[in-house]
Amino acid sequence: MPELIAPTVGLHSAWLDAHREWGPGAHEDGFGLRTSDEVESAAGFAEWVGRLSEDARHDLCTYRWITEGDRVLGGIALRHGFSEFVSRAGHIGYGVRPSARRRGLAGWALGRMLDMAGDLALERVLIVCAADNTASARTIEGNGGVLESIRDTEFGPARRYWITVGAPDM
């Protein structure tokens, strides 16, 4: 049974296993990982997890890891408010490691984060995915996402969806 948990240093090895599965240079949405983060060492990993916790304490972003037992299956982030970054990347970003895909985990995690968005009094959230990422588009649409537009971005064409938080299922 999957769970959403706050990032923890106790899953360093499991997180690295998931990270390695994505491979070098791959984009892992939902983890808040920056290119400057050093996560291989215990100290670097603890520093990174600490930064994620600080973001939550300062009401900037809520990070959750999708776990099952002692495995990290993915990550999801809920960015609070509306900033320039959110206007480009969306309020919610997520990623599921390749071996755990096609199980509905992203849709399940997205639904839980939409509940959190409601708790933060967000009325609508923006979610952005690559235009050719049909799996993510289906996940977003399955959670009530309404396509606003497809725009060119620095990473290529992207779909922009809005979800009204707390809206009845369609």
C-alpha positions in Angstrom: 0.0 0.0 0.0 1.6 3.3 -1.0 2.0 6.2 1.4 2.8 9.9 1.0 5.5 10.8 3.6 7.6 13.9 4.3 11.2 13.7 3.1 13.4 11.9 5.6 17.1 11.1 5.9 16.1 7.6 7.0 15.4 6.7 3.3 18.7 7.9 1.9 19.6 4.5 0.4 16.1 4.0 -1.0 16.0 7.5 -2.4 19.3 7.0 -4.1 18.1 3.8 -5.6 15.1 5.6 -7.2 17.4 8.5 -8.3 19.7 6.1 -10.0 16.9 4.4 -11.8 16.0 7.7 -13.6 19.6 7.9 -14.8 22.0 10.8 -15.3 20.5 14.0 -16.5 16.9 12.8 -16.3 14.3 15.2 -14.8 12.7 14.1 -11.6 9.7 16.3 -10.9 8.4 16.5 -7.4 11.6 16.1 -5.4 12.8 19.7 -5.3 16.2 18.6 -6.4 18.5 21.3 -7.7 21.7 20.7 -9.8 23.7 22.2 -6.9 22.3 19.6 -4.4 24.8 16.9 -3.4 22.8 13.9 -2.3 25.3 11.0 -2.5 26.8 11.6 0.9 24.8 11.3 4.1 25.7 14.9 5.0 24.7 16.3 1.6 21.5 14.3 1.6 20.7 15.6 5.1 21.3 19.2 4.0 19.0 18.7 1.0 16.2 17.2 3.2 16.7 20.1 5.6 16.2 22.6 2.8 13.0 20.8 1.8 11.8 21.0 5.4 12.6 24.7 5.6 10.6 25.3 2.5 7.6 23.7 4.2 8.1 25.6 7.5 8.2 28.9 5.5 5.0 28.0 3.6 6.8 27.9 0.3 6.3 24.3 -0.7 5.1 21.0 0.7 7.2 18.0 -0.5 6.0 14.4 -0.2 7.7 11.1 -1.2 5.6 8.3 -2.6 6.7 5.2 -0.7 5.8 1.6 -0.4 7.5 -0.2 2.4 11.1 0.8 2.3 11.0 1.8 -1.4 10.8 5.4 -2.7 8.6 5.2 -5.8 8.4 8.9 -6.6 7.9 12.5 -5.3 5.4 15.2 -5.5 5.6 18.9 -4.6 2.8 21.4 -3.9 4.1 25.0 -4.3 2.2 27.5 -2.2 1.0 30.8 -3.6 1.7 32.1 -7.1 5.1 33.2 -8.2 7.0 33.6 -11.4 8.3 30.0 -11.0 4.8 28.7 -10.4 3.6 30.5 -13.5 6.1 28.4 -15.5 6.3 25.1 -13.6 2.9 25.0 -11.9 1.7 24.6 -8.4 2.2 20.8 -8.4 5.0 18.8 -9.9 5.4 15.0 -9.6 7.4 12.1 -10.9 7.3 8.3 -10.5 10.3 6.2 -11.0 10.2 4.1 -14.3 9.7 0.7 -12.6 6.7 1.9 -10.6 4.8 3.6 -13.4 1.4 2.4 -14.8 0.1 1.6 -11.3 -2.0 4.8 -10.8 0.5 6.2 -8.3 0.8 9.7 -9.8 -3.0 10.1 -10.0 -3.4 8.9 -6.4 -0.6 11.2 -5.1 -2.0 14.1 -7.1 -5.4 13.6 -5.5 -3.9 13.7 -2.0 -2.0 16.9 -2.9 -5.1 18.5 -4.2 -6.6 17.9 -0.7 -3.6 19.7 0.8 -4.1 22.6 -1.7 -7.6 22.9 -0.3 -6.3 23.0 3.2 -4.1 25.9 2.1 -7.2 27.7 0.8 -5.9 27.5 -2.8 -9.0 27.7 -5.1 -7.2 26.7 -8.3 -3.9 25.1 -9.0 -1.9 25.1 -12.2 -0.2 21.9 -13.4 2.2 21.9 -16.3 3.5 18.9 -18.2 5.4 18.3 -21.4 3.1 18.4 -24.4 4.1 14.9 -25.5 3.7 13.4 -22.0 0.4 11.8 -22.6 0.5 9.7 -19.4 0.9 12.9 -17.3 -1.9 14.6 -19.3 -4.2 11.7 -18.6 -3.3 11.8 -14.9 -4.0 15.6 -14.7 -7.3 15.3 -16.7 -8.3 12.3 -14.5 -8.1 14.7 -11.5 -10.2 17.4 -13.1 -7.6 19.3 -15.0 -8.9 21.6 -17.7 -6.4 22.4 -20.5 -5.7 26.2 -20.7 -3.2 26.1 -23.5 0.0 24.6 -25.0 2.9 27.0 -24.8 6.5 26.9 -25.9 8.8 26.9 -22.9 12.6 26.8 -22.4 12.2 23.0 -22.2 9.9 22.6 -25.2 6.1 22.7 -25.7 4.1 22.3 -22.5 0.5 21.7 -21.6 -1.0 24.0 -19.0 -3.9 22.7 -16.9 -6.0 24.3 -14.2 -7.8 22.3 -11.5 -10.4 23.8 -9.3 -9.7 22.6 -5.8 -12.5 20.8 -4.2 -14.5 20.6 -7.4 -16.8 17.5 -7.6 -15.5 14.6 -9.6 -16.4 14.7 -13.2 
